[in-house]
Amino acid sequence: MNFKPGDKVRFLNSTGGGTVVKEINAFMVSVAIEDGFEIPTLTSELVAIEPAGTSGDLFLNKNERRVDTPKKPEPVVVPEETEPDRTSRIVMRGDGSAAPSGVYLAWVPQDQLRLLAGPLDVYLVNNTASDILYSFFLKDAEGNFSGMDYGSVPPESKLVIESIVREDIGTWSNGVIQVIFFAEKNEKVLMPVSATFRIKGSLLYQDGSYHETRFLANRKAIVYTVCELSRVPSTYEQILNEKENHEPLPAAAERFRPETAIDQHRTAPGEAEVDLHISALREDYGKLSPHEILGIQMGYFERMLGSAIAFRFNRVVFIHGIGNGTLKQAIIQRLEEYQDVEFRTASFAKYGNGAIELIIHRTQ
């Protein structure tokens, strides 16, 4: 076997080995051993080794066996659990007028074919061009408020606050939501909104309470208006003017309180009159079926009654018209679910037989 300078070799007839330093002749080389001496050795008495390989180990004596250093195990990187994104863009579907720009709460059955069974998603819908910061509270039976969620919702987006089972419906139908608007460029600065909401729990168990909603891609839902953007007061400058004019703070605070949905029908402090004629609710009513018309009328009735209760109105007159009595009977049937609401026929001199008057008793 031919060896060249630098080759690692082992002696066949004795222990140890070394490095080939030079070739003496065709049959002999000079091997430098560990202590520095050079030993002329016949090439027939040498074998080349590969220190990093198995063949080299065969010629090591038992005291020279190489011990491989065990590799340290790679640290296991556990990915951090990230909260799933609960927000998604609003998808408008269907014909008809779009919902006014504003903020809404919506109770949406996950199973759209069985509206009265299975879980519901509680949505906060930001149908505005601003980011909103929100805090969400629920009111318990003792009248205390529990903070359930807070965060932000991008413009024209919706967020799932929680997915609830049917047994929790009563808990998730009464509370307070607070909203602050933010945009980089503003014509005016909007006041923060703090709105109470209260929905009769039994309404979520009635098929007729759910209506197709455009900003929920026509999914059926019960929708509560937190605020319509056009009704949110502004601005910071006005508040400064009020202070400069030394107007009493309670009056100023009341003046800048966000208007409720029922406020557009206010006739006197704590009183309102709501016209449920379909012509007053929709411009395209000529294209609607009787079933669709009744659904729109009852949806508006429930929304206005819920708003009146939440904002402590005392008296509300609903004008249902005469017709065939279907709307009036539907209203009376629905009112059986409200323990704190008394109803009677409204003034005959003013409304004939076409209106019903509700007296709302405060429970606290």
C-alpha positions as CSV (number, residue, x, y, z in Angstrom):
1,M,0.0,0.0,0.0
2,N,1.3,3.4,-0.9
3,F,1.5,6.0,1.9
4,K,2.1,9.7,1.6
5,P,3.2,12.3,4.1
6,G,0.4,13.3,6.4
7,D,-1.4,9.9,6.4
8,K,-2.5,8.7,9.8
9,V,-1.3,5.1,10.3
10,R,-1.3,2.3,12.9
11,F,1.3,-0.4,13.5
12,L,0.2,-3.9,12.8
13,N,2.7,-5.7,15.1
14,S,2.6,-3.3,18.1
15,T,0.3,-0.8,19.7
16,G,0.1,2.8,18.7
17,G,0.6,4.6,15.5
18,G,1.5,8.0,14.2
19,T,1.8,10.2,11.1
20,V,3.7,9.5,7.9
21,V,6.5,12.1,7.7
22,K,8.3,11.1,4.5
23,E,8.8,8.2,2.1
24,I,12.2,6.5,2.5
25,N,11.8,4.2,-0.5
26,A,9.2,2.2,-2.2
27,F,8.8,-0.2,0.8
28,M,9.5,2.0,3.8
29,V,8.3,5.3,5.3
30,S,9.2,7.4,8.3
31,V,6.4,7.5,11.0
32,A,6.4,10.2,13.6
33,I,4.9,8.9,16.9
34,E,3.3,10.8,19.7
35,D,6.6,11.6,21.6
36,G,8.1,13.2,18.5
37,F,10.5,10.3,17.4
38,E,10.5,9.2,13.8
39,I,10.5,5.4,13.3
40,P,11.4,3.9,9.9
41,T,8.7,1.3,9.2
42,L,7.9,-1.1,6.4
43,T,4.7,-0.2,4.7
44,S,3.6,-3.8,5.0
45,E,3.5,-3.3,8.8
46,L,1.3,-0.3,8.6
47,V,-2.4,0.3,8.0
48,A,-4.0,3.6,7.2
49,I,-6.7,4.8,9.6
50,E,-9.6,7.3,9.5
51,P,-9.9,8.9,12.9
52,A,-13.5,9.9,12.3
53,G,-14.5,6.5,11.0
54,T,-15.2,3.0,12.3
55,S,-12.0,1.5,10.8
56,G,-9.8,3.7,13.0
57,D,-11.5,2.3,16.1
58,L,-10.5,-1.2,15.2
59,F,-6.8,-0.5,15.8
60,L,-7.2,1.5,19.0
61,N,-6.3,-0.4,22.2
62,K,-9.0,-0.6,24.9
63,N,-7.5,2.4,26.7
64,E,-7.6,4.5,23.5
65,R,-11.2,3.7,22.4
66,R,-12.8,6.9,21.3
67,V,-15.9,7.9,23.3
68,D,-18.3,9.9,21.3
69,T,-19.6,12.9,23.2
70,P,-23.4,12.6,23.2
71,K,-25.1,15.5,21.5
72,K,-27.1,17.8,23.6
73,P,-30.8,17.4,22.7
74,E,-32.1,20.3,20.8
75,P,-34.4,22.4,22.9
76,V,-38.0,21.8,22.2
77,V,-39.6,25.1,21.2
78,V,-43.3,25.1,22.2
79,P,-45.2,27.6,20.0
80,E,-47.0,30.2,22.0
81,E,-50.7,29.8,21.9
82,T,-52.2,32.7,20.1
83,E,-55.8,33.7,20.5
84,P,-57.8,33.1,17.3
85,D,-58.7,36.2,15.4
86,R,-62.3,36.9,16.2
87,T,-62.8,39.7,13.7
88,S,-63.9,39.6,10.1
89,R,-65.0,42.0,7.5
90,I,-68.6,42.9,7.0
91,V,-70.1,41.3,3.9
92,M,-73.2,43.1,2.6
93,R,-75.6,40.9,0.8
94,G,-79.2,41.2,-0.5
95,D,-81.1,44.0,-1.9
96,G,-82.8,46.9,0.0
97,S,-81.5,49.8,2.1
98,A,-78.3,49.3,4.0
99,A,-78.2,49.6,7.7
100,P,-77.3,53.1,8.9
101,S,-73.7,53.7,9.7
102,G,-73.3,52.8,13.4
103,V,-72.5,50.1,16.0
104,Y,-74.7,47.1,16.6
105,L,-75.0,44.1,18.8
106,A,-76.3,40.9,17.2
107,W,-77.3,37.5,18.5
108,V,-76.8,35.0,15.6
109,P,-77.7,31.3,15.7
110,Q,-74.8,29.2,14.4
111,D,-77.3,26.8,12.8
112,Q,-79.3,29.0,10.4
113,L,-81.6,26.1,9.6
114,R,-82.6,25.6,13.2
115,L,-82.8,29.0,14.7
116,L,-84.1,27.9,18.1
117,A,-81.5,25.2,18.7
118,G,-77.7,25.1,19.3
119,P,-75.2,27.8,20.2
120,L,-75.4,31.5,19.3
121,D,-72.6,33.9,18.5
122,V,-72.8,37.3,20.1
123,Y,-71.4,39.9,17.6
124,L,-70.3,43.4,17.9
125,V,-70.7,45.0,14.5
126,N,-68.7,48.2,13.6
127,N,-70.5,49.5,10.5
128,T,-68.5,52.7,10.5
129,A,-65.4,54.1,8.8
130,S,-63.6,54.5,12.3
131,D,-61.8,52.1,14.5
132,I,-63.7,51.6,17.8
133,L,-62.5,50.7,21.2
134,Y,-65.1,48.9,23.3
135,S,-65.8,47.5,26.7
136,F,-68.7,45.0,27.3
137,F,-70.4,44.4,30.6
138,L,-73.2,42.0,31.7
139,K,-75.7,42.7,34.5
140,D,-76.6,39.9,36.9
141,A,-79.7,39.2,38.8
142,E,-78.4,41.3,41.8
143,G,-77.9,44.3,39.6
144,N,-74.1,44.1,39.6
145,F,-72.0,44.4,36.4
146,S,-69.3,42.0,35.3
147,G,-66.7,43.0,32.7
148,M,-66.8,40.3,30.0
149,D,-64.7,41.7,27.2
150,Y,-62.8,44.7,25.8
151,G,-60.7,45.5,22.8
152,S,-61.0,47.1,19.4
153,V,-62.8,46.5,16.1
154,P,-61.5,47.7,12.7
155,P,-63.7,49.8,10.4
156,E,-66.5,47.9,8.6
157,S,-65.8,44.8,10.6
158,K,-67.5,42.5,13.1
159,L,-66.2,40.7,16.1
160,V,-67.5,37.6,18.0
161,I,-67.6,38.7,21.6
162,E,-68.6,35.2,22.7
163,S,-70.3,32.0,21.6
164,I,-73.0,31.0,24.1
165,V,-75.2,28.0,24.7
166,R,-78.9,28.3,25.0
167,E,-78.7,27.9,28.8
168,D,-76.8,31.2,29.0
169,I,-79.2,33.3,26.9
170,G,-80.7,35.0,30.0
171,T,-77.3,36.1,31.2
172,W,-76.3,37.6,27.8
173,S,-79.4,39.7,27.2
174,N,-78.9,42.5,29.7
175,G,-75.8,44.7,30.1
176,V,-73.9,47.8,29.0
177,I,-71.5,48.5,26.1
178,Q,-69.2,51.4,25.9
179,V,-67.6,52.6,22.6
180,I,-65.0,55.2,21.7
181,F,-64.4,56.1,18.0
182,F,-61.0,56.7,16.5
183,A,-59.8,57.8,13.0
184,E,-56.6,59.5,11.9
185,K,-58.5,62.2,10.1
186,N,-61.7,63.6,11.5
187,E,-64.1,66.4,10.6
188,K,-65.3,66.2,14.2
189,V,-64.5,64.4,17.3
190,L,-67.3,62.1,18.4
191,M,-68.3,61.7,22.0
192,P,-67.9,58.3,23.7
193,V,-71.1,56.2,23.7
194,S,-72.3,54.3,26.8
195,A,-75.5,52.3,26.0
196,T,-77.5,49.8,28.0
197,F,-79.1,46.9,26.3
198,R,-81.9,44.6,27.4
199,I,-83.5,41.9,25.3
200,K,-86.2,39.7,26.7
201,G,-84.6,36.2,26.9
202,S,-87.7,34.5,25.6
203,L,-87.4,36.4,22.3
204,L,-84.3,34.3,21.4
205,Y,-86.6,31.3,21.5
206,Q,-89.0,32.6,19.0
207,D,-88.5,32.0,15.3
208,G,-90.1,35.3,14.3
209,S,-87.6,37.3,16.3
210,Y,-84.8,36.6,13.9
211,H,-84.5,38.6,10.7
212,E,-82.1,38.5,7.7
213,T,-79.4,41.1,8.2
214,R,-77.5,42.6,5.3
215,F,-74.2,43.4,7.2
216,L,-74.2,39.7,8.4
217,A,-74.4,38.4,4.9
218,N,-78.2,38.0,5.2
219,R,-77.9,35.6,8.1
220,K,-80.8,35.7,10.5
221,A,-80.2,37.5,13.7
222,I,-81.6,39.6,16.5
223,V,-80.0,43.0,16.2
224,Y,-79.8,45.8,18.8
225,T,-78.7,49.3,17.8
226,V,-75.9,50.5,20.1
227,C,-75.8,53.9,18.3
228,E,-76.3,55.3,14.8
229,L,-73.3,57.4,13.9
230,S,-75.4,60.4,12.7
231,R,-76.9,60.6,16.2
232,V,-73.6,60.5,18.2
233,P,-73.0,64.0,19.6
234,S,-69.9,66.0,19.1
235,T,-67.5,67.7,19.7
236,Y,-64.8,68.7,22.1
237,E,-65.1,72.3,21.1
238,Q,-68.8,72.3,22.0
239,I,-68.0,71.0,25.5
240,L,-65.5,73.7,26.0
241,N,-68.1,76.3,25.0
242,E,-70.6,74.8,27.5
243,K,-68.0,75.2,30.2
244,E,-67.1,78.7,29.2
245,N,-70.8,79.6,29.4
246,H,-70.9,78.1,32.9
247,E,-73.8,75.9,32.1
248,P,-74.5,73.5,35.0
249,L,-72.7,70.2,34.4
250,P,-75.8,67.9,34.8
251,A,-77.6,69.8,32.0
252,A,-74.5,69.6,29.8
253,A,-74.1,65.9,30.5
254,E,-77.7,65.2,29.6
255,R,-77.4,67.2,26.4
256,F,-74.4,65.2,25.2
257,R,-75.8,61.9,26.2
258,P,-75.9,59.7,23.1
259,E,-79.4,59.5,21.7
260,T,-81.2,56.2,21.8
261,A,-83.1,54.5,19.0
262,I,-86.4,55.5,20.7
263,D,-85.4,59.2,20.8
264,Q,-86.4,59.8,17.2
265,H,-90.0,59.1,18.3
266,R,-89.9,61.1,21.5
267,T,-93.0,63.3,22.0
268,A,-92.3,64.4,25.6
269,P,-89.8,63.5,28.4
270,G,-90.2,59.7,28.9
271,E,-92.8,59.4,26.2
272,A,-92.8,58.4,22.5
273,E,-95.1,57.6,19.6
274,V,-94.0,55.0,17.0
275,D,-95.7,54.5,13.7
276,L,-95.6,50.9,12.6
277,H,-97.2,51.4,9.2
278,I,-94.9,49.7,6.7
279,S,-95.0,52.9,4.6
280,A,-93.3,54.7,7.5
281,L,-90.6,52.0,7.8
282,R,-89.7,51.1,4.2
283,E,-89.9,52.9,0.9
284,D,-89.9,49.7,-1.2
285,Y,-92.8,48.1,0.7
286,G,-94.7,47.5,-2.5
287,K,-92.3,44.6,-3.4
288,L,-92.8,42.9,0.0
289,S,-95.0,39.9,0.8
290,P,-97.4,40.1,3.8
291,H,-95.1,37.8,5.8
292,E,-92.1,40.0,5.1
293,I,-94.1,43.2,6.1
294,L,-95.2,41.7,9.4
295,G,-91.6,40.6,10.1
296,I,-90.3,44.1,9.5
297,Q,-93.0,45.7,11.6
298,M,-92.5,43.3,14.6
299,G,-88.7,43.7,14.4
300,Y,-89.1,47.4,14.6
301,F,-91.6,47.1,17.4
302,E,-89.2,44.9,19.5
303,R,-86.3,47.2,18.8
304,M,-88.2,50.3,19.9
305,L,-89.7,48.7,23.0
306,G,-86.3,47.3,24.0
307,S,-84.8,50.8,23.6
308,A,-87.6,52.4,25.5
309,I,-87.2,50.0,28.4
310,A,-83.4,50.4,28.5
311,F,-83.6,54.2,28.6
312,R,-86.4,54.2,31.1
313,F,-89.3,55.6,29.1
314,N,-92.6,55.6,30.8
315,R,-95.1,55.6,28.0
316,V,-95.0,54.6,24.3
317,V,-97.8,54.5,21.8
318,F,-97.5,52.1,18.9
319,I,-99.6,52.9,15.9
320,H,-100.5,49.6,14.2
321,G,-103.4,50.7,12.0
322,I,-106.7,48.9,11.6
323,G,-106.2,46.5,8.7
324,N,-107.1,42.9,9.5
325,G,-105.7,43.0,13.1
326,T,-102.8,40.7,12.5
327,L,-100.1,43.2,13.6
328,K,-102.1,44.2,16.7
329,Q,-102.6,40.5,17.8
330,A,-98.9,39.8,17.2
331,I,-98.0,42.8,19.4
332,I,-100.3,41.7,22.2
333,Q,-99.0,38.1,22.0
334,R,-95.4,39.4,22.3
335,L,-96.3,41.7,25.2
336,E,-97.3,38.7,27.3
337,E,-93.6,38.0,27.8
338,Y,-93.0,41.4,29.5
339,Q,-93.9,41.4,33.1
340,D,-93.2,45.1,33.6
341,V,-95.2,46.4,30.6
342,E,-98.9,47.2,30.8
343,F,-100.9,47.8,27.6
344,R,-104.3,49.3,26.7
345,T,-106.0,50.7,23.7
346,A,-104.6,54.2,23.0
347,S,-106.9,57.3,22.9
348,F,-109.8,56.6,20.5
349,A,-110.2,60.3,19.9
350,K,-106.7,60.6,18.6
351,Y,-106.0,57.2,17.0
352,G,-109.4,55.5,16.6
353,N,-108.8,51.7,17.0
354,G,-105.4,51.9,15.3
355,A,-103.0,52.2,18.2
356,I,-101.9,50.6,21.5
357,E,-100.5,52.4,24.5
358,L,-97.8,50.8,26.6
359,I,-97.1,51.8,30.2
360,I,-93.6,50.7,31.3
361,H,-93.1,50.2,35.0
362,R,-89.6,50.7,36.4
363,T,-88.3,47.7,38.3
364,Q,-85.7,49.7,40.2
